[in-house]
C-alpha cells in the first residue's frame, strides 16, 4: 500500500474538485490519500462522498505559517475540524488571503497588468484564494505565458513588485494548535522553495510536538531528501511523503511521492481528533 499525504483541490488552489482528486488517487493505485488544502477543510465532505473502493482518505490541511519573515507550511492530519481555536485561526488566515489578493490585483493594475478581483475570484470559484489564482488570471490577461512565471521578483513572488504579505501563524503555535485539536503535524517541503528551513528550527519544532518531516517531495532533490531523512531519524520524526499535487498546475502528479503503510500508520496513530475514512 502506498500513501500520498499531500494533495490540493479546488477548495484551495488546486485545479481539480475534491471528487476528481479522489478518482485520480484511486486510478494511481494509492491506498491512502490525504486532502490538505490551504487553511481549509471545505473539500473534505465532497472527498468523503466520492471515495472509490479500496482508497482511504486522511482528512488534513496545509496551514500557513511565517517565521522571521519567511513562509513555512505545516501539514496537519486527523485533527478535530470543529476545534474552536484552530477554526478561529484558519478563518483569520483566509480573511487575510482575500485582503492580500485584492491588494496584489491593485498593484498589478498599477504595473499595467489588466487583471481584476472579479476575474481572480471567478478562477478561485469559492475556494480559498491563493497566488496561483492570480497567476492564472495573469496568463489569461496575456501578461505571462505560464503561471509559474508570476512567482519571480517582477510580479507576485516573495519580495516581488506586486507581492503583499499576509497573516500567518508562528509554526510552533501552529504545531500546538494541531496537537490541541487531536491532530498530528508534519513540516511540509522544508527544502523545496525559497527559504530553506534550518535544521535547528526543525529541531525546535520537534521539541514543540512536530511528528514528521516531508522528506519525499517532487521539489526536493536526492541530496536534500537524504539529508532530511537523516535529520528525521536523529530527531525521532516520521519521514513523510507527498506529491503536493495541484492538478493541472503541477501536471497531475498525484502518487508521485509516497510512503509505506508502516510509516503512515506510525504517523497517523498519534492522532485522536478524527479518523481516516475508507471507501
Backbone bond lengths (Angstrom), bond angles and torsions (degrees), N, CA, C in turn:
res aa  C-N    CA-C-N  psi(-1)  N-CA   C-N-CA  omega(-1)  CA-C   N-CA-C  phi
1 X - - - 1.450 - - 1.517 110.65 -
2 X 1.337 116.86 133.59 1.451 121.68 177.91 1.523 109.63 -110.94
3 X 1.334 116.06 143.15 1.459 121.61 -178.74 1.521 110.10 -123.85
4 X 1.327 116.28 124.88 1.464 123.73 174.57 1.526 106.29 -107.09
5 X 1.324 116.64 112.10 1.461 120.62 -171.27 1.525 113.79 -104.69
6 X 1.339 116.73 30.40 1.478 119.01 179.74 1.526 108.90 -159.01
7 X 1.332 117.34 107.03 1.460 120.90 176.39 1.525 109.66 -150.78
8 X 1.344 114.65 159.33 1.464 121.05 -176.91 1.518 110.72 -130.59
9 X 1.324 115.13 153.80 1.459 122.26 179.61 1.523 109.69 -131.65
10 X 1.317 116.42 -173.78 1.462 120.94 177.20 1.526 112.39 -68.77
11 X 1.325 117.83 -5.00 1.466 119.34 172.46 1.525 110.70 -66.43
12 X 1.342 116.46 -20.92 1.473 120.88 170.67 1.517 107.63 -132.19
13 X 1.335 118.58 -114.06 1.463 119.60 -172.96 1.526 114.77 -110.51
14 X 1.332 117.64 19.26 1.453 120.01 170.20 1.517 110.22 -80.11
15 X 1.322 116.84 168.82 1.463 120.00 -178.86 1.522 113.24 -105.60
16 X 1.332 118.04 -5.49 1.461 121.79 -179.78 1.524 110.45 -110.86
17 X 1.330 118.48 137.42 1.472 120.61 175.15 1.531 110.52 -60.53
18 X 1.321 117.61 156.71 1.470 120.12 -179.41 1.525 113.94 -52.13
19 X 1.332 117.41 -39.59 1.464 120.02 -180.00 1.521 111.06 -63.18
20 X 1.330 116.48 -38.17 1.468 120.65 178.73 1.523 110.77 -69.18
21 X 1.332 117.37 -36.30 1.465 120.71 176.44 1.524 109.78 -60.40
22 X 1.333 117.05 -42.36 1.461 120.83 179.34 1.534 110.26 -64.89
23 X 1.329 116.38 -41.42 1.465 119.29 179.89 1.522 110.94 -63.01
24 X 1.322 116.81 -43.16 1.463 120.61 -179.95 1.527 111.06 -67.52
25 X 1.333 116.84 -36.12 1.465 120.13 178.06 1.525 110.64 -63.43
26 X 1.336 115.86 -43.13 1.457 119.41 176.92 1.516 111.57 -63.95
27 X 1.324 116.54 -40.52 1.452 120.86 179.55 1.513 113.40 -67.38
28 X 1.335 116.42 -24.54 1.464 120.93 178.47 1.529 112.15 -82.60
29 X 1.319 116.53 -0.07 1.458 120.24 178.15 1.514 114.41 79.73
30 X 1.325 117.14 18.91 1.460 119.79 179.54 1.529 111.28 -75.93
31 X 1.325 115.43 151.80 1.452 120.52 171.78 1.510 111.65 -97.50
32 X 1.345 115.85 -27.59 1.466 121.96 -178.02 1.523 109.08 -138.19
33 X 1.330 116.47 136.73 1.459 121.77 174.01 1.539 108.43 -134.90
34 X 1.315 116.54 132.60 1.462 121.25 173.87 1.517 108.61 -101.29
35 X 1.325 117.08 130.21 1.458 121.93 173.04 1.526 107.28 -96.49
36 X 1.335 115.67 114.74 1.467 120.92 -170.25 1.525 110.44 -128.87
37 X 1.321 116.54 63.00 1.459 119.87 179.18 1.521 110.87 -68.09
38 X 1.331 115.68 157.38 1.454 121.57 -175.72 1.530 111.68 -69.40
39 X 1.333 115.53 115.11 1.463 122.75 168.49 1.524 113.40 59.14
40 X 1.334 117.80 27.32 1.461 120.37 179.77 1.525 111.11 -154.86
41 X 1.332 114.72 152.38 1.467 121.54 173.03 1.527 109.96 -114.38
42 X 1.340 116.53 16.61 1.460 121.29 -172.27 1.524 113.78 -62.57
43 X 1.323 118.38 -24.08 1.456 120.17 -177.68 1.513 115.13 -88.53
44 X 1.326 117.01 -4.90 1.465 119.43 -172.59 1.530 113.27 -65.01
45 X 1.342 117.49 -42.04 1.466 119.86 -176.16 1.528 111.03 -62.43
46 X 1.328 116.78 -44.76 1.463 120.03 179.25 1.527 110.85 -65.42
47 X 1.338 116.11 -38.49 1.463 119.54 179.02 1.523 111.08 -64.52
48 X 1.327 117.08 -43.08 1.470 120.56 178.52 1.525 110.94 -58.68
49 X 1.332 115.76 -43.08 1.462 120.54 -175.87 1.519 112.28 -69.70
50 X 1.334 117.14 -21.49 1.464 121.01 -173.76 1.522 113.61 -104.65
51 X 1.316 118.83 6.75 1.465 121.01 -176.10 1.529 111.75 -61.87
52 X 1.331 117.38 124.88 1.467 118.97 174.69 1.529 110.27 -77.56
53 X 1.322 117.73 160.07 1.463 120.14 177.34 1.519 111.52 -57.52
54 X 1.320 115.95 138.28 1.462 121.36 176.27 1.509 114.63 90.00
55 X 1.334 117.82 -6.16 1.463 120.94 179.97 1.516 109.75 -108.41
56 X 1.328 116.15 136.04 1.456 122.29 177.04 1.518 110.14 -109.45
57 X 1.318 115.99 130.94 1.464 122.41 177.70 1.516 110.19 -95.49
58 X 1.336 115.98 131.13 1.454 122.14 171.03 1.526 107.07 -106.04
59 X 1.335 118.81 106.71 1.457 120.46 177.81 1.528 110.44 -64.67
60 X 1.325 116.51 130.20 1.457 119.96 -177.85 1.511 111.85 -152.39
61 X 1.327 115.12 -169.08 1.460 121.87 -178.17 1.523 108.14 -164.44
62 X 1.331 116.11 147.66 1.459 120.86 172.11 1.526 107.12 -103.87
63 X 1.314 115.59 114.39 1.457 122.06 -172.20 1.526 110.39 -95.94
64 X 1.334 115.66 130.89 1.467 121.67 -177.65 1.521 110.57 -78.49
65 X 1.341 115.96 126.53 1.457 121.89 179.79 1.529 109.47 -130.91
66 X 1.321 115.27 164.73 1.469 120.52 177.94 1.522 108.43 -146.38
67 X 1.336 115.69 136.15 1.457 121.54 178.74 1.524 108.95 -138.20
68 X 1.318 116.16 122.24 1.472 121.59 179.30 1.525 111.89 53.04
69 X 1.331 115.46 38.65 1.454 120.25 178.84 1.508 115.36 81.67
70 X 1.331 117.96 2.25 1.463 122.06 -177.86 1.524 110.73 -109.16
71 X 1.317 116.29 142.72 1.458 122.01 178.31 1.526 110.42 -74.66
72 X 1.323 115.75 133.34 1.463 122.84 176.57 1.525 106.84 -131.87
73 X 1.320 117.14 139.92 1.465 120.49 -178.41 1.532 109.65 -117.59
74 X 1.322 114.50 135.49 1.452 120.74 -177.56 1.523 109.28 -124.46
75 X 1.325 116.20 125.63 1.449 121.73 176.74 1.522 109.78 -90.84
76 X 1.330 115.81 128.16 1.460 120.85 176.49 1.516 109.69 -116.54
77 X 1.331 117.02 137.67 1.456 122.25 -178.71 1.523 111.20 -127.46
78 X 1.330 115.44 144.08 1.469 123.74 169.32 1.524 113.16 55.17
79 X 1.334 117.41 34.47 1.458 121.64 172.02 1.535 108.50 -84.95
80 X 1.309 116.38 164.00 1.460 121.65 174.94 1.530 108.04 -71.85
81 X 1.337 119.54 113.16 1.468 120.17 -176.37 1.522 113.62 -67.29
82 X 1.340 117.19 -13.37 1.459 120.58 179.68 1.527 112.46 -99.01
83 X 1.333 117.49 5.12 1.460 119.62 -179.82 1.531 109.84 -56.99
84 X 1.340 118.52 124.52 1.469 119.93 -172.24 1.519 114.69 -65.12
85 X 1.327 118.18 -38.96 1.466 120.17 -178.12 1.525 111.26 -68.10
86 X 1.324 116.25 -44.93 1.465 120.29 179.40 1.530 110.27 -66.74
87 X 1.327 116.70 -39.98 1.463 121.11 178.41 1.524 111.34 -61.98
88 X 1.320 116.89 -41.61 1.462 121.06 179.82 1.523 111.37 -63.99
89 X 1.319 116.45 -44.34 1.465 119.93 -177.84 1.533 111.83 -68.02
90 X 1.326 117.45 -41.28 1.462 118.97 -179.89 1.528 110.95 -67.48
91 X 1.326 117.54 -34.43 1.467 120.09 175.74 1.528 110.30 -63.88
92 X 1.309 116.79 -40.64 1.467 120.57 178.44 1.527 111.11 -64.30
93 X 1.335 116.70 -39.80 1.463 120.56 178.21 1.524 110.33 -65.04
94 X 1.327 116.94 -43.70 1.475 120.04 -179.56 1.533 111.14 -62.72
95 X 1.336 117.02 -41.34 1.468 120.32 177.22 1.531 110.25 -60.60
96 X 1.332 115.97 -42.47 1.458 119.88 179.60 1.523 111.24 -64.89
97 X 1.322 117.09 -34.18 1.461 120.74 177.45 1.530 110.98 -61.16
98 X 1.319 116.91 -40.57 1.465 120.76 179.79 1.522 110.64 -65.77
99 X 1.332 116.63 -47.50 1.462 120.02 179.58 1.535 110.40 -60.33
100 X 1.330 116.81 -42.08 1.458 120.21 179.65 1.519 111.30 -63.74
101 X 1.327 116.63 -45.67 1.462 119.98 -178.15 1.524 111.17 -61.74
102 X 1.321 116.28 -41.38 1.471 119.24 178.23 1.533 110.64 -61.23
103 X 1.316 116.68 -42.46 1.453 119.64 -179.25 1.530 111.29 -68.88
104 X 1.327 117.52 -36.73 1.462 120.36 176.43 1.528 110.50 -62.76
105 X 1.322 116.69 -41.96 1.460 120.62 178.00 1.524 110.16 -61.19
106 X 1.330 116.95 -41.94 1.460 120.52 178.79 1.527 110.83 -62.27
107 X 1.339 116.51 -43.78 1.469 119.73 -179.66 1.528 111.43 -67.29
108 X 1.315 116.87 -37.67 1.462 119.59 177.67 1.526 110.51 -63.25
109 X 1.330 116.36 -39.97 1.463 119.64 178.03 1.526 110.74 -61.00
110 X 1.336 116.20 -39.14 1.468 120.11 177.60 1.528 111.31 -64.62
111 X 1.346 115.96 -27.67 1.464 121.01 179.51 1.528 111.97 -88.05
112 X 1.323 116.31 3.54 1.455 120.24 176.35 1.507 115.36 92.02
113 X 1.340 117.90 12.31 1.473 121.25 178.35 1.524 108.42 -95.48
114 X 1.324 118.91 114.88 1.464 121.38 -173.36 1.529 114.16 -82.02
115 X 1.343 116.68 63.74 1.456 120.73 173.65 1.518 108.64 -106.78
116 X 1.319 116.54 153.38 1.454 121.26 -179.48 1.526 109.90 -125.97
117 X 1.327 115.74 159.21 1.460 119.91 176.95 1.528 110.25 -61.97
118 X 1.328 117.24 -38.39 1.459 120.70 -179.73 1.527 111.00 -61.52
119 X 1.316 116.04 -37.71 1.464 120.93 178.41 1.531 110.65 -66.39
120 X 1.333 116.71 -47.00 1.463 120.98 179.87 1.529 110.40 -63.57
121 X 1.332 116.29 -43.01 1.458 120.46 179.93 1.522 111.17 -62.26
122 X 1.329 116.79 -39.18 1.463 120.12 178.55 1.527 111.54 -65.13
123 X 1.329 116.90 -39.14 1.464 120.55 177.71 1.523 110.56 -64.91
124 X 1.336 116.55 -40.45 1.466 120.37 178.63 1.521 111.01 -65.60
125 X 1.340 117.59 -30.15 1.461 121.52 173.99 1.510 115.06 60.28
126 X 1.316 117.17 32.41 1.456 120.09 -179.78 1.515 113.60 92.74
127 X 1.323 117.76 -7.67 1.461 121.06 177.20 1.519 110.96 -80.48
128 X 1.326 116.31 173.05 1.461 121.42 177.46 1.524 109.04 -63.49
129 X 1.330 116.41 126.25 1.463 120.82 -174.78 1.522 110.46 -74.61
130 X 1.324 116.21 133.69 1.457 121.26 178.60 1.519 110.79 -138.99
131 X 1.310 115.75 170.35 1.463 119.84 179.62 1.535 113.55 -58.60
132 X 1.343 119.71 -33.27 1.460 117.61 177.39 1.524 113.80 -58.20
133 X 1.339 117.22 -30.53 1.460 119.30 177.16 1.526 110.54 -66.81
134 X 1.326 116.26 -40.51 1.466 120.47 177.24 1.521 109.72 -65.29
135 X 1.333 117.09 -41.33 1.461 121.22 179.15 1.523 110.95 -60.66
136 X 1.317 117.24 -40.88 1.462 120.16 178.67 1.530 111.16 -66.43
137 X 1.334 116.14 -36.37 1.466 119.87 176.15 1.528 110.69 -65.17
138 X 1.320 116.78 -36.58 1.465 120.65 178.15 1.527 111.31 -65.62
139 X 1.334 116.70 -35.63 1.464 120.12 175.66 1.528 109.68 -64.89
140 X 1.342 116.00 -45.29 1.458 120.09 179.08 1.528 111.46 -59.88
141 X 1.349 116.28 -33.75 1.459 121.12 -179.00 1.528 112.63 -79.87
142 X 1.325 116.80 -7.98 1.455 120.77 179.47 1.522 114.69 82.11
143 X 1.338 117.05 10.57 1.465 120.40 -179.21 1.525 111.72 -75.55
144 X 1.330 116.88 -31.10 1.463 123.04 179.31 1.523 107.85 -138.42
145 X 1.322 116.11 164.18 1.464 120.46 -179.23 1.517 113.01 -92.65
146 X 1.341 116.25 -32.24 1.462 120.71 -177.84 1.531 109.24 -134.74
147 X 1.339 118.85 148.75 1.465 120.81 -178.82 1.520 114.04 -56.45
148 X 1.341 118.31 -35.98 1.456 119.70 -176.66 1.522 112.51 -64.71
149 X 1.342 117.56 -21.78 1.458 120.44 179.25 1.523 112.29 -67.30
150 X 1.326 117.38 -17.92 1.471 120.63 -179.33 1.519 112.46 -72.58
151 X 1.335 117.53 -17.06 1.460 120.23 -169.54 1.527 113.91 -96.14
152 X 1.314 116.84 23.06 1.458 121.73 174.18 1.520 111.05 -99.28
153 X 1.326 117.50 -177.56 1.467 121.99 -177.18 1.520 114.02 -67.47
154 X 1.324 117.46 -18.86 1.458 119.17 179.72 1.521 112.80 -71.82
155 X 1.332 116.22 -26.09 1.455 118.24 -171.83 1.529 112.54 -126.26
156 X 1.351 117.78 -106.36 1.466 119.73 -169.66 1.523 113.62 -111.35
157 X 1.322 117.99 12.70 1.456 120.32 172.70 1.519 110.41 -67.13
158 X 1.331 117.39 163.67 1.464 121.16 178.63 1.521 109.67 -53.90
159 X 1.327 116.18 124.61 1.452 120.82 -178.53 1.512 114.08 81.83
160 X 1.329 117.62 1.48 1.456 122.02 -178.61 1.522 112.51 -72.20
161 X 1.315 115.52 169.01 1.462 121.03 -174.91 1.528 112.88 -62.76
162 X 1.335 116.79 -29.90 1.462 119.75 -179.36 1.525 112.54 -111.66
163 X 1.335 116.45 11.33 1.462 119.15 -178.29 1.523 111.21 -73.95
164 X 1.327 115.02 143.93 1.463 122.04 177.19 1.525 107.83 -134.57
165 X 1.313 116.77 132.56 1.464 120.91 177.58 1.528 110.02 -75.12
166 X 1.311 116.30 161.95 1.467 120.62 177.93 1.515 110.16 -141.46
167 X 1.313 115.23 172.32 1.459 120.49 179.00 1.525 110.15 -70.23
168 X 1.310 115.79 136.81 1.465 121.60 175.50 1.522 107.70 -152.67
169 X 1.313 115.84 161.09 1.461 121.92 -175.20 1.525 112.23 -85.95
170 X 1.312 116.22 150.30 1.452 119.99 164.38 1.532 107.15 -64.15
171 X 1.335 118.37 132.56 1.472 119.16 -173.93 1.532 114.17 -60.37
172 X 1.327 117.92 -34.13 1.468 119.05 177.88 1.526 110.59 -64.99
173 X 1.338 116.74 -39.31 1.473 119.91 176.49 1.525 110.25 -66.71
174 X 1.326 117.40 -37.53 1.459 120.44 178.56 1.531 111.01 -63.17
175 X 1.332 116.45 -42.28 1.463 119.88 176.21 1.531 110.10 -59.18
176 X 1.330 116.29 -44.45 1.467 120.90 -179.52 1.518 111.44 -62.98
177 X 1.334 117.46 -40.54 1.464 121.07 179.14 1.525 111.21 -63.58
178 X 1.326 116.75 -44.81 1.462 120.33 -179.70 1.523 110.62 -64.36
179 X 1.322 116.40 -43.55 1.471 120.04 179.10 1.526 111.38 -64.32
180 X 1.333 117.09 -42.08 1.461 120.91 179.55 1.527 111.62 -63.90
181 X 1.340 116.58 -26.58 1.462 121.40 177.63 1.527 111.57 -88.36
182 X 1.331 116.97 9.12 1.460 121.49 177.14 1.507 114.69 83.81
183 X 1.344 118.03 12.18 1.452 120.57 -177.62 1.509 113.89 -100.65
184 X 1.317 115.71 -178.76 1.463 122.63 175.07 1.524 108.07 -121.06
185 X 1.330 116.15 145.92 1.465 121.78 -174.06 1.522 110.65 -117.22
186 X 1.330 115.50 137.38 1.464 123.24 177.82 1.526 108.18 -129.38
187 X 1.322 116.46 132.62 1.460 120.84 177.03 1.522 109.27 -74.54
188 X 1.340 116.92 122.42 1.459 121.42 -176.35 1.522 111.43 -84.40
189 X 1.329 115.51 139.53 1.471 125.51 173.14 1.544 114.58 25.14
190 X 1.338 117.83 64.65 1.471 119.68 -175.55 1.522 115.18 -68.94
191 X 1.331 118.64 -11.41 1.459 121.04 179.60 1.533 111.68 -120.26
192 X 1.328 117.96 10.78 1.456 119.44 -167.79 1.514 114.99 -87.25
193 X 1.323 119.26 -39.54 1.460 119.73 -168.91 1.512 110.48 -141.63
194 X 1.315 115.10 134.16 1.458 119.35 172.41 1.515 112.11 60.69
195 X 1.324 115.89 -120.16 1.457 122.65 -177.12 1.520 110.87 -70.20
196 X 1.338 116.32 128.21 1.455 121.31 176.66 1.526 108.87 -88.10
197 X 1.314 117.76 118.41 1.462 120.97 -176.83 1.530 108.83 -65.61
198 X 1.339 117.87 119.17 1.471 120.39 -176.53 1.529 112.52 -64.92
199 X 1.328 115.18 153.96 1.458 120.66 -179.69 1.523 111.95 -59.05
200 X 1.354 117.52 -38.28 1.456 118.55 -177.60 1.524 111.34 -68.54
201 X 1.324 117.33 -30.84 1.466 120.30 175.32 1.527 109.81 -67.51
202 X 1.334 116.29 -43.26 1.465 119.90 178.53 1.527 110.48 -62.83
203 X 1.329 116.73 -40.29 1.468 120.43 177.53 1.526 110.53 -61.78
204 X 1.337 116.66 -40.24 1.456 120.07 177.49 1.512 112.05 -63.38
205 X 1.330 116.81 -39.45 1.464 120.26 178.21 1.533 110.71 -68.44
206 X 1.330 116.53 -34.64 1.467 119.50 175.79 1.525 109.99 -61.16
207 X 1.333 115.88 -40.41 1.459 119.75 177.35 1.515 112.75 -66.60
208 X 1.335 116.16 -24.69 1.466 120.91 179.67 1.523 112.52 -87.30
209 X 1.331 117.25 -3.50 1.453 119.64 176.50 1.515 116.27 117.28
210 X 1.338 117.73 7.50 1.462 120.51 175.65 1.526 109.68 -58.58
211 X 1.341 116.63 138.47 1.462 120.28 -176.54 1.525 113.72 -101.06
212 X 1.331 117.04 -23.04 1.457 118.21 -176.40 1.515 113.26 -161.74
213 X 1.322 115.61 170.67 1.456 124.03 175.53 1.522 107.55 -125.66
214 X 1.323 116.58 136.74 1.458 120.34 174.51 1.533 108.39 -77.17
215 X 1.323 115.01 100.12 1.463 121.80 -176.92 1.525 110.68 -86.76
216 X 1.331 116.28 -49.61 1.459 121.50 -176.60 1.527 108.78 -94.35
217 X 1.328 113.89 107.45 1.465 122.49 -177.79 1.521 107.15 -145.48
218 X 1.331 119.29 141.76 1.465 120.88 -175.25 1.522 115.10 -56.69
219 X 1.335 117.29 -26.64 1.463 120.18 -176.19 1.522 113.66 -96.78
220 X 1.322 117.49 11.22 1.462 122.17 175.87 1.524 108.60 -114.68
221 X 1.343 115.53 127.32 1.458 119.27 -174.89 1.529 111.46 -79.88
222 X 1.314 115.37 178.41 1.470 120.89 -174.49 1.527 111.07 -60.55
223 X 1.323 117.41 -43.57 1.464 120.38 179.44 1.523 111.17 -62.97
224 X 1.306 117.08 -44.62 1.463 120.73 179.97 1.519 111.38 -64.34
225 X 1.312 116.44 -39.51 1.465 119.95 177.99 1.527 110.95 -63.77
226 X 1.327 115.97 -41.83 1.467 119.71 -179.65 1.530 110.62 -64.29
227 X 1.321 116.32 -43.41 1.461 120.60 179.42 1.525 111.24 -63.79
228 X 1.333 116.99 -41.80 1.465 120.26 179.97 1.528 111.60 -69.64
229 X 1.330 116.73 -35.63 1.461 119.88 177.22 1.522 110.39 -63.59
230 X 1.326 117.04 -41.97 1.461 121.13 177.41 1.530 110.51 -64.58
231 X 1.327 117.06 -41.86 1.457 121.00 179.58 1.522 111.10 -63.69
232 X 1.322 116.59 -42.52 1.461 120.40 177.89 1.524 111.06 -59.60
233 X 1.322 116.43 -42.52 1.467 120.15 179.35 1.524 110.83 -63.20
234 X 1.337 117.18 -42.68 1.470 120.56 -179.58 1.524 112.12 -64.67
235 X 1.324 116.00 -34.86 1.466 120.55 -176.14 1.534 113.00 -92.64
236 X 1.330 117.03 -2.60 1.456 120.07 -179.48 1.516 113.39 72.73
237 X 1.339 117.00 29.27 1.457 122.35 -179.20 1.525 110.58 -102.46
238 X 1.315 115.96 154.87 1.457 120.74 175.75 1.530 108.70 -76.29
239 X 1.313 117.17 131.69 1.465 122.43 174.11 1.521 107.48 -83.69
240 X 1.329 116.19 104.99 1.456 121.73 -172.75 1.522 111.66 -98.80
241 X 1.344 115.51 177.92 1.464 120.59 -176.46 1.516 110.56 -154.01
242 X 1.324 115.45 150.57 1.452 120.38 175.11 1.510 110.82 -168.38
243 X 1.323 115.80 152.58 1.461 121.12 -178.10 1.524 112.26 -80.39
244 X 1.337 117.66 -21.38 1.471 121.30 -174.22 1.521 109.10 54.26
245 X 1.316 115.84 41.93 1.466 121.41 -176.39 1.519 110.88 -70.18
246 X 1.345 115.84 132.32 1.468 122.64 175.50 1.529 110.38 -120.73
247 X 1.321 117.94 26.70 1.454 120.66 179.92 1.512 112.25 72.63
248 X 1.326 116.45 -130.42 1.461 121.35 -177.28 1.524 111.88 -60.74
249 X 1.318 117.59 -32.86 1.460 120.79 -176.89 1.522 112.31 -62.36
250 X 1.335 117.31 -29.33 1.463 121.02 -179.11 1.530 112.21 -116.74
251 X 1.307 116.81 12.66 1.465 119.55 176.31 1.513 114.61 77.98
252 X 1.336 117.27 29.37 1.466 121.24 177.85 1.531 110.82 47.91
253 X 1.314 115.24 61.40 1.470 119.89 -174.45 1.531 113.25 -99.47
254 X 1.308 118.08 20.28 1.460 120.60 -178.18 1.528 110.12 -55.55
255 X 1.336 115.99 135.21 1.458 121.31 -177.85 1.509 114.54 86.59
256 X 1.345 117.56 2.36 1.468 119.56 -177.54 1.520 112.42 -70.76
257 X 1.329 117.79 -29.97 1.469 122.17 179.66 1.520 108.46 -133.05
258 X 1.333 115.97 121.74 1.462 120.46 -173.63 1.527 111.08 -139.79
259 X 1.323 114.65 163.99 1.466 120.57 173.05 1.521 108.96 -120.04
260 X 1.312 114.90 169.10 1.460 120.87 -176.53 1.525 111.19 -78.45
261 X 1.330 114.82 166.83 1.454 120.76 177.80 1.521 111.27 -61.34
262 X 1.326 117.51 -39.24 1.468 120.40 -178.36 1.521 111.42 -64.24
263 X 1.330 116.94 -45.89 1.456 120.46 179.91 1.521 110.78 -65.47
264 X 1.323 116.35 -39.98 1.457 120.99 178.23 1.522 110.92 -61.80
265 X 1.312 116.42 -44.11 1.464 120.82 179.48 1.526 111.14 -64.83
266 X 1.330 116.40 -40.24 1.463 120.10 179.50 1.521 111.02 -61.91
267 X 1.317 116.83 -35.87 1.458 121.35 179.38 1.523 111.37 -74.60
268 X 1.327 116.76 -53.47 1.458 120.54 -170.77 1.523 113.51 -75.77
269 X 1.322 116.89 -20.38 1.469 119.42 179.42 1.520 112.13 -67.00
270 X 1.336 116.83 -12.85 1.463 120.39 178.72 1.530 112.58 -80.22
271 X 1.341 117.25 -9.32 1.465 121.20 -176.11 1.520 111.97 -87.68
272 X 1.326 115.81 148.76 1.469 122.29 178.35 1.528 112.37 -132.16
273 X 1.338 117.39 -3.74 1.464 119.23 -172.89 1.516 115.18 -86.44
274 X 1.326 116.85 -32.90 1.456 122.35 -178.28 1.516 107.22 -147.75
275 X 1.319 117.41 179.38 1.456 120.95 -177.98 1.524 110.08 -136.54
276 X 1.340 117.13 152.07 1.467 119.98 174.19 1.517 111.45 -59.92
277 X 1.314 116.31 156.60 1.460 122.47 -178.96 1.520 108.60 -120.74
278 X 1.343 115.84 124.78 1.457 120.18 -178.52 1.520 111.26 -98.07
279 X 1.341 115.13 139.39 1.455 120.34 177.63 1.508 111.35 -76.78
